[in-house]
Structures are given as structure tokens and as C-alpha cells.
Amino acid sequence: MKPSPLQEQDGAWSMRRTLALIAFLNASALSWRETSWQIIALWIAAALILLGLTTVQEIKALAQYRTADAVGGASVDGQTDEPIGFKG
């Protein structure tokens, strides 16, 4: 199952992405009316912050995956760190 832009890798819905989409749509709707630009900027900032938090979370998860893989005996590129002739 391939995740959609509003879903996580495991298929669960991402609340941050959903709220970011709602905030952006709200900013777009407000821009069509005679609304102060500060209010529109506030909604766009909220959307960008929510997307930024999601991106940081995904980068941390990727870093943990690579670290766990490297600690498990293989480096990130898939080669082992054991010396030649090692008999554990």
C-alpha cells in the first residue's frame, strides 16, 4: 500500500498534514475576500510550521533507521565493520 500525501508510511492518517492542508485552504479562501494580509500570513505560517514539523519527524525517523542499521553490524552502505578473520 503506497501512502498518499496525507498518510504516513504505515498507512495512518497524518494529523499534521491534514491540518496544514486545512490551514492553507483557509488562507486561500480568505485571500479572495477583503481580509487583512496579516490574517492570511498567520494561516500560511501555521501551514508551513505544521509541514515543517512533519518533515523534521520524517528526517529523524530516517536518521534512526540508518543509525540502527549501522549499529547492527553493517554500515549505511551495507558493508560490515568486522575485521577480516574475525571469529566471534
C-alpha positions as YAML, in Angstrom:
chain: A
units: angstrom
residues:
- id: 1
  name: MET
  ca: [0.00, 0.00, 0.00]
- id: 2
  name: LYS
  ca: [1.57, 3.25, -1.12]
- id: 3
  name: PRO
  ca: [0.87, 6.16, 1.24]
- id: 4
  name: SER
  ca: [-0.89, 9.25, -0.03]
- id: 5
  name: PRO
  ca: [0.37, 12.78, 0.75]
- id: 6
  name: LEU
  ca: [-1.92, 12.83, 3.79]
- id: 7
  name: GLN
  ca: [-0.78, 9.45, 5.15]
- id: 8
  name: GLU
  ca: [2.28, 8.18, 6.96]
- id: 9
  name: GLN
  ca: [4.43, 5.31, 5.69]
- id: 10
  name: ASP
  ca: [2.42, 2.81, 7.76]
- id: 11
  name: GLY
  ca: [-0.89, 4.00, 6.26]
- id: 12
  name: ALA
  ca: [-2.09, 6.03, 9.27]
- id: 13
  name: TRP
  ca: [-3.54, 9.46, 8.58]
- id: 14
  name: SER
  ca: [-1.19, 12.33, 9.38]
- id: 15
  name: MET
  ca: [-2.96, 14.91, 11.51]
- id: 16
  name: ARG
  ca: [-0.23, 17.49, 10.88]
- id: 17
  name: ARG
  ca: [-0.51, 17.17, 7.11]
- id: 18
  name: THR
  ca: [-4.31, 17.31, 7.26]
- id: 19
  name: LEU
  ca: [-4.27, 20.42, 9.46]
- id: 20
  name: ALA
  ca: [-1.63, 22.02, 7.21]
- id: 21
  name: LEU
  ca: [-3.88, 21.44, 4.20]
- id: 22
  name: ILE
  ca: [-6.88, 22.92, 6.03]
- id: 23
  name: ALA
  ca: [-4.83, 25.95, 7.12]
- id: 24
  name: PHE
  ca: [-3.61, 26.53, 3.57]
- id: 25
  name: LEU
  ca: [-7.12, 26.19, 2.13]
- id: 26
  name: ASN
  ca: [-8.39, 28.63, 4.76]
- id: 27
  name: ALA
  ca: [-5.67, 31.13, 3.80]
- id: 28
  name: SER
  ca: [-6.61, 30.73, 0.14]
- id: 29
  name: ALA
  ca: [-10.29, 31.28, 0.88]
- id: 30
  name: LEU
  ca: [-9.53, 34.36, 2.98]
- id: 31
  name: SER
  ca: [-7.37, 35.81, 0.21]
- id: 32
  name: TRP
  ca: [-10.40, 36.01, -2.08]
- id: 33
  name: ARG
  ca: [-12.18, 38.24, 0.41]
- id: 34
  name: GLU
  ca: [-11.12, 41.62, 1.67]
- id: 35
  name: THR
  ca: [-9.17, 40.23, 4.60]
- id: 36
  name: SER
  ca: [-6.11, 41.75, 6.21]
- id: 37
  name: TRP
  ca: [-2.85, 40.32, 4.88]
- id: 38
  name: GLN
  ca: [-1.71, 39.68, 8.48]
- id: 39
  name: ILE
  ca: [-4.53, 37.16, 8.97]
- id: 40
  name: ILE
  ca: [-3.70, 35.41, 5.70]
- id: 41
  name: ALA
  ca: [0.02, 35.35, 6.63]
- id: 42
  name: LEU
  ca: [-0.90, 33.82, 10.01]
- id: 43
  name: TRP
  ca: [-2.74, 30.92, 8.34]
- id: 44
  name: ILE
  ca: [0.07, 30.37, 5.83]
- id: 45
  name: ALA
  ca: [2.63, 30.41, 8.67]
- id: 46
  name: ALA
  ca: [0.55, 27.81, 10.54]
- id: 47
  name: ALA
  ca: [0.52, 25.58, 7.46]
- id: 48
  name: LEU
  ca: [4.29, 25.93, 6.97]
- id: 49
  name: ILE
  ca: [5.00, 25.19, 10.64]
- id: 50
  name: LEU
  ca: [2.87, 22.04, 10.53]
- id: 51
  name: LEU
  ca: [4.58, 20.86, 7.33]
- id: 52
  name: GLY
  ca: [7.98, 21.67, 8.84]
- id: 53
  name: LEU
  ca: [7.24, 19.58, 11.93]
- id: 54
  name: THR
  ca: [6.21, 16.67, 9.73]
- id: 55
  name: THR
  ca: [9.41, 16.97, 7.69]
- id: 56
  name: VAL
  ca: [11.58, 17.08, 10.83]
- id: 57
  name: GLN
  ca: [9.81, 13.99, 12.17]
- id: 58
  name: GLU
  ca: [10.46, 12.08, 8.93]
- id: 59
  name: ILE
  ca: [14.14, 13.11, 8.87]
- id: 60
  name: LYS
  ca: [14.57, 11.94, 12.48]
- id: 61
  name: ALA
  ca: [12.93, 8.61, 11.65]
- id: 62
  name: LEU
  ca: [15.24, 8.17, 8.65]
- id: 63
  name: ALA
  ca: [18.30, 9.00, 10.79]
- id: 64
  name: GLN
  ca: [17.22, 6.48, 13.44]
- id: 65
  name: TYR
  ca: [16.77, 3.83, 10.77]
- id: 66
  name: ARG
  ca: [20.27, 4.42, 9.38]
- id: 67
  name: THR
  ca: [21.80, 4.51, 12.87]
- id: 68
  name: ALA
  ca: [20.09, 1.27, 13.87]
- id: 69
  name: ASP
  ca: [21.27, -0.35, 10.64]
- id: 70
  name: ALA
  ca: [24.85, 0.82, 11.22]
- id: 71
  name: VAL
  ca: [24.89, -0.31, 14.86]
- id: 72
  name: GLY
  ca: [23.54, -3.70, 13.83]
- id: 73
  name: GLY
  ca: [26.85, -4.55, 12.18]
- id: 74
  name: ALA
  ca: [26.50, -3.04, 8.74]
- id: 75
  name: SER
  ca: [27.37, 0.49, 7.74]
- id: 76
  name: VAL
  ca: [24.97, 2.69, 5.83]
- id: 77
  name: ASP
  ca: [26.38, 1.49, 2.52]
- id: 78
  name: GLY
  ca: [25.82, -2.16, 3.50]
- id: 79
  name: GLN
  ca: [29.41, -3.23, 4.26]
- id: 80
  name: THR
  ca: [30.28, -4.84, 7.58]
- id: 81
  name: ASP
  ca: [32.65, -3.27, 10.07]
- id: 82
  name: GLU
  ca: [34.16, -6.58, 11.25]
- id: 83
  name: PRO
  ca: [37.88, -7.08, 10.71]
- id: 84
  name: ILE
  ca: [39.00, -9.76, 8.30]
- id: 85
  name: GLY
  ca: [39.42, -13.14, 10.01]
- id: 86
  name: PHE
  ca: [37.20, -12.25, 12.98]
- id: 87
  name: LYS
  ca: [35.75, -15.38, 14.57]
- id: 88
  name: GLY
  ca: [33.19, -14.23, 17.13]
...
